[in-house]
């Protein structure tokens, strides 16, 4: 089995911050995520982008257990103030296998609203020409920064 690596975006896809470090494989990325303080989520690459893994920081931020999250779509985090236009752009870029980013309003399982800067990076098997198989999303809670 060839390792999964992060595939850089040729379009830029709105990336205003550097992508997360390139994992050597999906397994390595999930292992790295398990000790990260940044909320990280892995999804299948094809719409509707079903969740395959989440880390503990994502569980703490979003309020869903890993068991509750796996198999769901990211719609579980969306609510009335979620930026539909930004979400549509992210879905479009992700469906094309491109990295992208946006400031998004999400909701916890308990319905509490929070804002986060979302970075999405495709993970591919083998060389840079390979087709992505998973997407890695990194959520940075910006609420404390907005309050200050």
C-alpha positions in Angstrom: 0.0 0.0 0.0 1.4 3.4 -1.0 1.5 6.1 1.7 -0.9 9.0 1.7 0.6 12.4 1.5 -0.8 15.9 1.4 -1.3 17.2 -2.1 -0.5 20.9 -2.6 -3.2 23.0 -4.4 -2.3 24.4 -7.8 -5.2 26.9 -7.6 -4.3 28.2 -4.1 -7.9 27.6 -3.2 -8.0 30.6 -0.8 -5.1 29.3 1.3 -4.0 32.3 3.3 -2.1 30.2 5.9 0.3 27.3 5.3 -1.2 23.9 5.2 -0.6 21.4 8.0 2.6 19.3 7.8 2.5 16.6 5.1 1.8 13.3 6.8 3.6 10.2 5.5 0.4 8.1 5.5 -3.2 8.3 6.6 -2.3 6.2 9.6 0.6 8.5 10.4 -1.6 11.6 10.0 -4.2 10.1 12.4 -1.5 9.2 14.9 -0.1 12.8 14.7 -3.6 14.2 15.1 -4.1 12.2 18.3 -1.6 14.3 20.1 -2.4 17.6 18.4 -4.1 20.5 20.1 -5.5 21.5 16.8 -8.9 20.0 16.0 -8.5 17.7 13.0 -11.0 15.7 11.0 -10.6 13.3 8.2 -13.2 12.6 5.5 -13.6 10.5 2.4 -12.7 12.5 -0.6 -15.9 12.1 -2.5 -19.1 14.1 -1.6 -20.8 14.0 0.8 -17.4 13.8 2.5 -18.3 11.3 5.3 -16.2 11.6 8.4 -13.7 8.7 8.9 -11.6 9.9 11.8 -11.6 12.8 14.3 -9.0 13.7 17.0 -9.6 14.5 20.7 -9.2 18.2 20.1 -12.0 18.1 17.5 -14.2 16.1 20.0 -13.6 18.8 22.7 -14.3 21.6 20.3 -17.4 20.1 18.6 -18.9 18.0 21.4 -19.5 14.9 19.4 -17.7 11.7 20.4 -15.6 10.0 17.7 -18.2 7.2 17.5 -21.0 9.7 16.9 -19.0 11.6 14.3 -17.7 8.8 12.1 -20.1 8.2 9.2 -21.7 11.6 9.5 -21.2 14.5 7.1 -19.9 17.9 8.2 -23.5 19.2 8.0 -23.7 18.0 11.6 -21.7 21.2 12.5 -23.7 23.6 10.4 -26.6 25.8 11.6 -28.5 29.0 10.7 -25.5 31.3 10.7 -23.1 29.0 8.9 -21.7 30.8 5.8 -23.4 28.9 3.0 -21.4 30.6 0.2 -18.1 29.7 1.9 -19.2 26.2 2.6 -20.2 25.8 -1.1 -16.7 27.1 -2.1 -15.0 24.6 0.2 -17.1 21.7 -1.1 -16.4 22.7 -4.7 -12.6 23.0 -4.1 -12.5 19.7 -2.0 -14.5 17.9 -4.7 -11.8 18.9 -7.2 -9.0 17.7 -4.8 -7.8 21.2 -4.0 -6.6 22.6 -0.7 -8.8 25.5 0.5 -9.6 27.5 3.6 -12.3 29.8 5.0 -13.6 31.4 8.2 -16.8 29.4 9.1 -19.4 29.6 11.8 -20.1 26.1 13.1 -22.2 24.7 16.0 -21.3 22.2 18.7 -23.5 19.1 19.3 -25.1 21.2 22.1 -26.0 24.0 19.6 -23.3 26.5 20.8 -22.1 28.6 18.0 -18.3 29.0 17.4 -16.2 30.5 14.6 -13.2 28.6 13.2 -10.6 29.0 10.5 -10.9 25.8 8.5 -8.0 24.5 6.3 -8.7 21.6 4.1 -5.9 19.5 2.5 -6.4 16.5 0.2 -4.4 13.3 1.0 -3.3 11.2 -1.9 -1.7 7.8 -2.4 1.8 7.7 -3.9 3.1 10.5 -6.0 1.7 14.0 -6.6 -0.3 12.8 -9.7 -2.3 10.3 -7.6 -6.0 11.0 -6.9 -6.9 12.0 -3.4 -8.5 9.4 -1.2 -9.2 11.5 2.0 -9.4 15.1 3.0 -7.8 16.5 6.2 -9.6 19.4 7.8 -7.9 21.5 10.5 -10.2 23.7 12.6 -8.6 26.6 14.5 -11.1 28.1 17.0 -10.9 31.9 16.5 -13.5 32.8 19.0 -11.0 33.8 21.7 -9.2 36.0 19.1 -12.4 37.7 18.1 -13.4 38.4 21.7 -10.0 40.1 22.4 
